[in-house]
Amino acid sequence: MKNKAMVIKLNLIAAACENMGIGKGNNLPWRLRTELDYFTRMTSATVDKNKKNIVIMGRRTWDSLPNKFKPLSDRINCVLSRSDLDLKKYQDVHTFKSLEQCLEKIGNSEFRDRFETVWIIGGTNVYKESMESEQFYRLYLTKIFKHFDCDTFFPKIPDNLIEVRDPAVPEGTQKEKDVEFVYHVYENPNFKAL
């Protein structure tokens, strides 16, 4: 008997400045080591050391990663692109034509025992589609209290999200150089785990 596909909880993680900007010229507009370390820790950490987390990103987000960080280590990288991509030279990197195709694949038995948490890491369209999905569970949003010149922005956040606590997320205002920021966790009250 074929296993029923599992329900995937989509966790989105992003950092945005005061104008909700998330990028400039296919790069981060800021250099905040603490925030980058937080992103790496959140998207890499697993309870079961035999499993990895999945990071799902659009083609431009993949292209924006410096070559020395491709693929994101200790994570299963999934890249969404309507055009064909040849990423076979990378280990644990999978390409999909759509978010729907990706979720269908990782929800079946081939991936099921290999991963723990699914993270959406950008860009704008992938965030938007994820927040519109019935599988949208949480948004981990770092709010940066400074204006940066950006050409890419985080989409409108649904009004019904509820702010929650996550013991893995530092509380209070963080500061690096002259930049202050706060980590927020929002939960989708409409998410229903089966």
Residue pairs with C-beta under 8 A, 6 or more apart in sequence:
3 108
3 109
3 112
5 104
5 107
5 108
6 107
6 112
7 107
7 135
7 193
7 194
8 103
8 106
8 107
8 118
8 135
9 117
9 118
9 135
9 137
9 138
9 191
9 193
10 118
10 120
10 130
10 133
10 135
10 136
10 137
11 117
11 118
11 119
11 120
11 137
11 138
11 139
11 140
12 119
12 120
12 127
12 130
12 131
12 136
12 138
12 139
12 140
12 141
13 39
13 42
13 43
13 119
13 120
13 121
13 139
13 140
13 141
14 22
14 121
14 122
14 127
14 139
14 140
14 141
14 142
14 154
15 22
15 28
15 30
15 32
15 35
15 39
15 141
15 142
15 144
15 181
16 22
16 141
16 142
16 143
16 144
16 153
16 154
17 29
17 30
17 144
17 146
17 147
17 148
17 150
18 144
18 145
18 146
18 147
19 147
19 148
19 150
19 153
20 153
20 154
21 29
21 148
21 149
21 150
21 151
21 152
21 153
21 154
22 122
22 123
22 124
22 150
22 152
22 153
22 154
23 29
23 64
23 122
23 123
23 150
23 151
23 152
24 148
24 149
24 150
24 151
24 152
25 151
26 60
26 63
26 64
27 64
29 148
29 149
29 150
30 144
30 146
30 148
30 179
32 144
32 176
32 177
32 179
32 181
33 176
34 174
34 176
35 142
35 144
35 174
35 176
35 181
38 142
38 170
38 183
39 121
41 168
42 119
42 140
42 168
42 169
43 53
43 55
43 72
43 75
43 117
43 119
43 121
44 53
44 73
44 74
44 75
45 53
45 168
46 52
46 53
46 116
46 117
47 116
48 116
51 113
51 114
51 115
51 116
52 74
52 75
52 76
52 92
52 114
52 115
52 116
53 75
53 76
53 115
53 116
53 117
53 118
53 119
54 75
54 76
54 77
54 78
54 106
54 111
54 115
54 117
54 118
54 119
55 72
55 75
55 76
55 77
55 78
55 119
55 121
56 78
56 80
56 99
56 102
56 118
56 119
56 120
56 121
56 126
57 77
57 78
57 79
57 80
57 120
57 121
57 122
57 123
57 126
58 79
58 80
58 81
58 122
58 123
58 125
58 126
59 79
59 80
59 81
59 83
59 85
60 123
61 121
61 122
61 123
61 126
62 70
62 77
62 79
62 81
65 71
65 72
70 90
71 77
71 90
71 91
71 92
71 93
75 92
75 119
76 92
76 94
76 111
76 114
76 115
77 90
77 92
77 93
77 94
78 93
78 94
78 95
78 96
78 102
78 106
79 85
79 87
79 93
79 94
79 95
79 96
80 95
80 96
80 97
80 98
80 99
80 102
80 126
81 95
81 96
81 97
82 97
82 98
84 95
85 95
87 93
87 95
94 102
94 105
96 102
96 105
99 126
99 129
99 130
99 133
103 133
103 135
105 111
106 112
106 115
106 118
120 126
120 127
120 130
123 152
124 152
124 153
124 154
124 155
127 154
127 155
128 155
130 136
131 139
131 155
131 157
131 158
131 188
134 190
134 191
134 192
135 191
136 188
136 191
137 187
137 188
137 191
138 164
138 166
138 185
138 186
138 187
138 188
139 157
139 161
139 184
139 185
139 186
139 188
140 166
140 169
140 183
140 184
140 185
141 154
141 157
141 183
141 184
141 185
141 186
142 181
142 182
142 183
142 184
143 181
143 182
143 184
144 179
144 180
144 181
145 179
145 180
145 181
145 182
146 178
146 179
146 180
157 186
158 188
160 188
160 189
160 190
161 186
161 187
161 188
161 189
162 186
162 187
162 189
163 184
163 185
163 186
163 187
164 185
164 186
164 187
165 171
165 185
166 185
169 183
169 185
170 183
171 183
172 182
173 180
173 181
173 182
174 180
174 181
174 182
174 183
175 181
